Structures are given as C-alpha cells and as structure tokens.
Amino acid sequence: MLQVYLVRHGETQWNAQRRIQGQSDSALTEKGERQAEQVAERVKTLGITHVIASDLGRTRRTAEIIARACGVDVTLDARLRELDMGVLERRNLDTLSEEEEGWRRQLVNGTADGRIPDGESMLEMSERMHAALNACLDLPAGSRPLLVSHGMALGCLVSTILGLPAWAERRLRLRNCSISRVDHQQSPWLASGWVVETAGDISHLDAPALDELQR
Ligand SMILES: O=C(O)[C@H](O)COP(=O)(O)O
C-alpha cells in the first residue's frame, strides 16, 4: 500500500501579515523555519524516499529542510502550487472590498465555476493536484513520498478524496506545517484508491500555527 505524506509549508511573512499569496511568494518567518525543522524531526524516521514540492519559494525552503533530515533530494512539481488568486494576489485580507471578499468566498461556498478575476478555479486546481498525487503511483515499488504544498491546494485535494466537490465549503483546517497522510489501497472495507489516514496533524509543533485563511 502506497502511503503519501502531505505537508503544508511553514509560516511565511505574508501569512503572518494576512496577505494573500496564491502563486506569489514570501519567505518563511523564523517561526516557519522552526516549524519545518519540527516536521523534519517528526518524519525523519518514517522511511521517506522522495520529497516532492511546489516550485514556489516557501515550499522549496520547507522541502529542503525536510529532505536534508531524510537524506533525499527535493524534486519540484509546479502542479503542487497554491491556487492562482488572480487580481487579489499580494493584497491584505483586511483591505478587501465587499465585492473582492465575495470573489474569495465563492471559491469555497458551493459555486462550481467560482474564480477570482484572472485567477484559477478550484476545479482546475483539483485536477492538477490529483495529477501530481497520482504520479506517485509511478514511483518504484516500496516508495514513500512526502509532498510539500499549500493550504488551499491540500485542503482541496483531501476534501475531494473524501468525495466533496472541489468548491465545497471549508470543513478542514490545514495549518502551517501540518502533516496529512493519504494511502492508495484496495480494501473491501474502504473505497478503492485514495483514502485519508490523517488530516492536518500538528501534534509535532510546539506553538499554535496559522490556518490557510490566516486565522
Ligand atoms: O494566501 C493564500 O494564497 C492562501 O490562502 C494560503 O496559501 P499558502 O498555503 O501558500 O500560505
């Protein structure tokens, strides 16, 4: 049975400032670096064979810290990027107009084709996230990959594995440096294919962490 670990990157400067990142980027804070070290300490004895990360800076840095502890290299995969937030990227959450906040809310309020102007839909992101996850099935037998990605992207992936639509309302918090695990299995008692073993585990962190909505 293939087990895949899913890690959201460490806290960044813009997470802490409540600024929308999307496919823009900001560096990890000192806290974010420490969170990544705590993930590394937690997973270094799990037999991780591959660390595969979104190619944005915050995920690359998190992946480098984890990969070093696991004794493997980092592989980049742009399909693991955060949702493209279009015209709202770089904006502070507290400065959004009612209309702009409406664009953001329609991503996760049951609107199938919701998107921020010039941005990506949740369905489009879901398709590329599932493609990146399914690519793990082509790794050599016995592989145990760890993917480093983002809050909206991983929340959408886990939710859709559970059968919710990509644009479903949020019912899962994925805090900075949380660890989730999904398994690909064929069991008579579970749906065939991907199942969720763990979601949003932060028991390895020594301090409260922000969720993907910077709450
Ligand atoms: O700010 C964003 O784009 C998201 O809400 C969180 O993205 P992140 O997981 O890349 O910080």
The ligand as a Gaussian input file, in Angstrom:
#p B3LYP/6-31G(d) Opt

LIG

0 1
 O       -2.668000      33.162000       0.947000
 C       -3.016000      32.240000       0.171000
 O       -2.822000      32.202000      -1.038000
 C       -3.686000      31.056000       0.785000
 O       -4.761000      31.475000       1.493000
 C       -2.671000      30.312000       1.672000
 O       -1.642000      29.960000       0.833000
 P       -0.350000      29.198000       1.416000
 O       -0.784000      27.861000       1.961000
 O        0.565000      29.078000       0.246000
 O        0.188000      30.086000       2.526000

